[in-house]
Amino acid sequence: RSRAGAFAFFSLGWRASAFSPRTHAKHQQSMEGTISSRKRKRDKTNIPPEFQKCLSLLNTIQLREDARDFLEPVDWKGLGLDTYPETIKHPMDLGTVERKLLGGEYKDIKGFASDMRLVWENTMTFNREDSEIYSIAEALLGMFDRKFSEIEDMVKKAKESAPPPKKKAKSKASEKKGAASEKKSEKKSKASPAKADPRAGIWKQCMDIINFIKAKPEAEIFLEPVPYDTDPGLANYLDFVEKPMDLGTIEKNLQDRKFKDPEKFANDVRLVWQNAMAFNREDSDVYLLAKKFEDLFERKFKKLTKMLETEGNKMKKDREQFVNILRGMDDNEKMGELVVLIQKHCPDAMEMKQGKEIVIQVGRIDVKTLEKLVKTASE
């Protein structure tokens, strides 16, 4: 019996995630043939390198024993899950993702990732948090996010290392103008060097949460400010809502580094849902959507805060270790290596004093650079 079948057995109302016992038995028997045909199909399909990596990750997940309930569309009729279509507006499964991927239906890898996450999110939305299928979906979602992050990094590096496009021939007038502009920008960059943000990784993960929510079609109503000043039906909006907020504004504030810490970011996101629930009736679609996204966000942010706490403890330990290494270091060559590393990855942590003295502000060094420094210093 499949896991979906096991959950369906509890009747009426216990929520399942994938397909019926009949389809699961059939699937187990044909697993090997399915994978073989998948490989043949992949060999014949000319897809870009980044999508090949996505396909490889998808196939790896498909072969996992704990992913068998997510391979095909949910047979909600066969399982007697009459409320499934009402709860899950956009069903998704790994087989459908594979078909779309091989058919070239995704414009970029973010579209692929959005559908993959939808598979697990649907399961977590429809099932209770204390159910086994919920735990499996949550674990697979976490695993996918980690692996997909590696793909994103590889794609980014590939783009950075790609040769720049050939420039078109310019007239003498435009060349002079370009040269003057170049000198101006060079002078500006020398005058005010870019400062490394030691919390850049934190803001990236906050942005990942926003992008994850934005990718969901039903989140569209929360993406832009509420038009209370132009829509007559929303004329009394400010009577219920003290501070309007939307995901688009939060995204821009993240990009502009306007949040002092992750908690300030979280408070603004919470405001989006609280405002929607304050203005709309409890039985309205908007209220129920806001409640759903509120729960989803809190789960995501809870994971982020736990990770930040763990990283913070590790960073504190690494900083203490690095400071002790610096105090006891008498190898000038090794010290030179460390200075070069800091200068390259975290220039804001270095200050030049009179007499060519270099002061290293350890508190400004980000996590990854600190790990590299400790490793280099310990070699």
C-alpha positions in Angstrom: 0.0 0.0 0.0 1.4 3.4 -0.8 1.6 6.2 1.7 -1.2 8.0 -0.1 -3.3 4.9 0.4 -2.4 4.6 4.0 -3.5 8.2 4.7 -6.7 7.7 2.7 -7.5 4.8 5.0 -8.1 7.1 7.9 -11.1 8.4 6.1 -13.0 10.9 5.6 -11.1 14.0 5.9 -7.6 12.7 6.4 -5.7 14.2 3.6 -3.5 12.5 1.2 -0.8 13.8 -1.1 -0.3 11.9 -4.3 -1.9 8.9 -6.0 -4.0 5.9 -5.2 -2.8 2.4 -4.2 -3.7 1.0 -7.6 -1.5 3.5 -9.5 1.3 3.1 -7.0 1.5 -0.7 -7.4 1.6 -0.2 -11.2 4.2 2.5 -10.8 6.6 0.3 -8.8 6.5 -2.4 -11.4 7.3 0.0 -14.2 9.8 2.3 -12.4 12.9 0.9 -14.2 11.3 1.2 -17.6 10.1 4.8 -16.9 13.6 5.9 -15.9 15.1 4.3 -19.0 12.6 6.0 -21.3 13.3 9.3 -19.4 17.0 9.0 -20.2 16.4 8.3 -23.9 14.1 11.3 -24.0 16.6 13.5 -22.3 19.4 12.4 -24.8 17.2 13.4 -27.7 16.1 16.7 -26.2 18.4 19.7 -26.8 18.0 21.7 -23.6 20.3 24.4 -22.2 23.0 23.3 -19.6 21.2 25.0 -16.7 18.0 23.0 -17.5 20.0 19.8 -17.8 21.1 20.3 -14.2 17.5 20.9 -13.2 16.5 17.7 -15.0 19.3 15.8 -13.2 18.1 17.1 -9.8 14.5 16.2 -10.7 15.4 12.7 -11.8 17.4 12.2 -8.6 14.4 13.1 -6.5 12.1 11.0 -8.6 14.2 7.9 -7.8 14.0 8.5 -4.0 11.8 6.1 -2.1 10.2 8.9 0.0 9.2 10.8 -3.2 7.0 8.1 -4.7 3.8 9.8 -3.5 4.7 12.9 -5.6 5.4 11.3 -9.0 1.9 11.6 -10.5 -1.1 14.0 -10.1 -3.2 13.5 -7.0 -6.1 11.1 -7.7 -8.4 13.1 -5.4 -11.6 11.5 -6.8 -10.2 7.9 -6.4 -9.2 8.8 -2.8 -12.4 10.5 -2.0 -10.8 13.8 -1.2 -13.7 16.0 -2.3 -12.2 19.1 -0.7 -8.9 18.9 -2.6 -9.8 21.1 -5.6 -11.2 23.8 -3.2 -8.0 23.8 -1.1 -5.4 23.3 -3.8 -6.0 25.8 -6.6 -2.9 24.8 -8.6 -2.1 21.1 -8.4 1.4 20.0 -9.3 3.5 16.8 -9.4 7.0 15.7 -10.4 5.8 14.0 -13.6 4.2 17.2 -14.8 7.3 19.2 -13.9 9.4 16.8 -16.0 7.1 17.1 -19.0 7.2 20.9 -18.9 10.9 20.8 -18.5 11.5 18.5 -21.4 8.9 20.4 -23.5 10.8 23.7 -23.0 7.8 25.4 -21.2 10.0 27.1 -18.6 11.4 30.5 -19.5 14.1 30.2 -16.8 15.1 27.9 -14.0 13.1 30.0 -11.5 9.9 28.8 -13.2 11.1 25.2 -12.7 11.9 25.8 -9.1 8.5 27.4 -8.5 6.6 24.4 -9.8 8.9 22.0 -7.8 8.2 23.9 -4.6 4.5 23.9 -5.4 4.5 20.1 -5.2 5.6 20.1 -1.6 3.7 23.3 -0.6 0.4 21.8 -1.8 1.0 18.7 0.3 1.8 20.8 3.4 -1.2 23.0 2.8 -3.6 20.1 2.4 -2.3 17.8 5.2 -1.9 18.3 9.0 1.4 19.4 10.4 1.7 16.3 12.6 1.1 13.9 9.6 3.9 11.8 8.1 3.3 13.0 4.6 3.6 16.6 5.8 7.0 15.8 7.3 8.2 14.1 4.2 7.1 17.0 2.0 8.9 19.5 4.3 12.1 17.4 4.2 12.0 17.1 0.4 11.4 20.8 0.1 14.4 21.6 2.3 16.6 19.2 0.3 15.4 20.7 -3.0 16.1 24.3 -1.9 19.6 23.3 -0.9 20.4 21.5 -4.2 18.7 24.2 -6.3 20.7 26.9 -4.6 23.9 25.1 -5.8 22.5 25.1 -9.4 21.8 28.9 -9.1 25.3 29.5 -8.0 26.7 27.5 -10.9 24.6 29.4 -13.4 25.6 32.7 -11.9 29.3 31.8 -12.1 28.9 30.6 -15.7 27.4 33.9 -16.7 30.1 35.8 -14.9 32.9 33.8 -16.6 31.3 34.1 -20.1 33.1 36.4 -22.5 31.5 39.8 -22.9 29.6 40.5 -26.1 31.6 42.2 -28.9 31.2 45.9 -28.9 30.0 47.7 -32.0 32.3 50.2 -33.7 31.8 53.7 -32.3 32.3 57.1 -33.9 35.1 59.3 -32.6 32.6 61.6 -30.9 31.0 58.7 -29.0 34.4 57.3 -28.1 35.4 60.6 -26.5 32.1 60.8 -24.6 32.6 57.2 -23.5 36.1 57.8 -22.3 35.1 60.9 -20.3 32.2 58.9 -18.7 34.6 56.0 -17.9 37.1 58.3 -16.2 34.3 59.9 -14.2 32.9 56.6 -13.0 36.5 55.4 -12.2 37.1 58.5 -10.2 33.8 58.0 -8.4 34.6 54.4 -7.6 38.0 55.3 -6.2 36.5 58.0 -4.1 33.8 55.7 -2.6 34.7 52.0 -2.8 31.7 49.6 -2.5 31.3 48.3 1.0 30.8 44.6 1.6 27.6 43.8 3.5 28.4 41.1 6.1 24.7 40.3 6.2 24.3 39.9 2.4 23.6 36.2 2.8 20.8 36.9 5.3 19.1 39.4 2.9 19.4 36.9 0.1 17.5 34.4 2.1 14.8 36.9 3.1 14.5 37.7 -0.7 14.2 34.0 -1.4 11.2 33.8 1.0 9.6 36.8 -0.8 10.2 35.3 -4.3 8.9 31.9 -3.1 5.6 33.6 -2.0 5.4 35.8 -5.1 5.8 32.8 -7.4 2.4 31.5 -6.2 -0.4 32.7 -8.5 -2.8 33.3 -5.7 -0.3 35.8 -4.1 -0.9 38.3 -6.9 -3.3 40.4 -4.9 -0.5 41.1 -2.3 2.2 42.1 -4.8 1.3 45.8 -5.1 -0.1 48.5 -2.9 -3.9 48.5 -2.2 -5.4 51.2 -4.5 -7.5 52.7 -1.7 -7.0 56.2 -3.1 -8.4 55.4 -6.6 -10.9 52.6 -5.9 -14.2 54.0 -4.5 -14.9 50.6 -2.9 -11.8 50.9 -0.8 -12.4 54.5 0.4 -12.6 53.4 4.0 -9.5 51.2 3.9 -7.4 53.5 6.2 -10.1 53.3 8.8 -9.1 49.7 9.3 -5.4 49.7 8.3 -3.0 52.0 10.0 0.1 51.2 7.8 -0.5 49.8 4.3 2.1 47.3 3.1 2.7 45.0 0.1 5.2 42.4 -1.1 6.5 44.7 -3.9 7.4 47.4 -1.4 9.1 44.9 0.9 11.1 43.6 -2.1 12.3 47.1 -3.0 13.2 47.8 0.6 15.2 44.6 0.7 17.1 45.5 -2.4 17.8 49.0 -1.0 18.9 47.5 2.4 16.4 49.6 4.3 15.8 46.9 7.0 18.0 47.1 10.0 17.6 43.4 10.8 15.6 40.3 9.7 12.9 40.9 12.4 12.1 44.3 10.9 11.7 42.6 7.5 9.4 39.9 9.1 7.3 42.6 10.8 6.5 44.2 7.4 5.6 40.9 5.8 3.3 40.1 8.7 1.7 43.5 8.2 0.7 42.5 4.6 -1.4 39.5 6.0 -2.6 41.4 9.1 -3.9 44.3 7.0 -5.8 41.9 4.6 -7.4 40.1 7.6 -8.3 43.4 9.3 -10.1 44.8 6.2 -11.8 41.7 5.0 -14.4 39.4 6.5 -13.2 36.1 8.1 -15.2 34.0 5.6 -13.8 35.9 2.5 -11.3 34.4 0.0 -8.9 37.3 0.7 -8.9 36.7 4.5 -8.4 32.9 4.0 -5.6 33.5 1.5 -3.9 35.9 3.9 -4.2 33.4 6.7 -2.7 30.7 4.5 0.3 32.9 3.5 0.8 34.0 7.1 1.2 30.4 8.2 3.5 29.7 5.3 5.7 32.7 6.0 6.0 32.0 9.7 7.2 28.4 8.9 9.8 29.8 6.4 11.0 32.6 8.7 11.2 30.2 11.7 13.6 28.1 9.8 15.6 31.2 8.8 15.9 32.4 12.4 17.0 28.9 13.6 19.7 28.9 10.9 20.8 32.4 11.8 21.1 31.4 15.4 23.2 28.4 14.5 25.3 30.5 12.1 25.6 33.3 14.8 27.0 30.9 17.3 29.4 29.4 14.8 30.5 32.9 13.6 31.2 34.0 17.2 33.3 30.9 17.7 35.2 31.4 14.4 35.8 35.1 15.2 37.3 34.2 18.6 39.4 31.5 16.9 40.6 34.0 14.2 41.5 36.7 16.7 43.5 34.2 18.8 45.3 33.1 15.6 46.2 36.7 14.7 47.5 37.4 18.2 49.8 34.4 18.1 50.9 34.8 14.4 54.5 35.6 13.7 54.5 34.4 10.0 54.5 37.5 7.8 53.9 35.5 4.7 50.9 33.9 6.1 49.6 37.3 7.4 50.0 38.6 3.9 47.8 35.8 2.6 45.1 36.7 5.1 45.3 40.4 4.2 44.9 39.6 0.5 41.8 37.4 1.3 40.2 40.2 3.4 41.0 42.8 0.7 39.4 40.6 -2.0 36.3 39.3 -0.3 35.6 41.9 2.5 37.4 45.2 1.9 35.1 47.1 4.4 36.8 45.1 7.2 40.2 46.7 6.6 41.3 50.2 7.7 44.6 51.8 6.8 46.1 53.9 9.6 49.1 56.3 9.5 52.5 54.6 9.2 51.0 51.9 6.9 49.4 50.2 9.8 46.5 47.9 8.9 43.6 47.5 11.3 41.3 44.5 10.7 37.7 44.9 12.0 36.9 41.2 12.6 33.2 42.1 13.4 32.7 43.3 9.8 33.9 40.0 8.2 31.0 37.9 6.7 30.5 34.2 7.4 32.1 32.7 4.3 35.1 35.0 4.3 35.7 34.2 8.0 35.6 30.5 7.2 38.2 30.9 4.5 40.4 33.0 6.8 40.3 30.4 9.6 41.0 27.6 7.2 43.9 29.5 5.6 45.4 30.5 8.9 45.1 27.0 10.3 46.9 25.4 7.3 
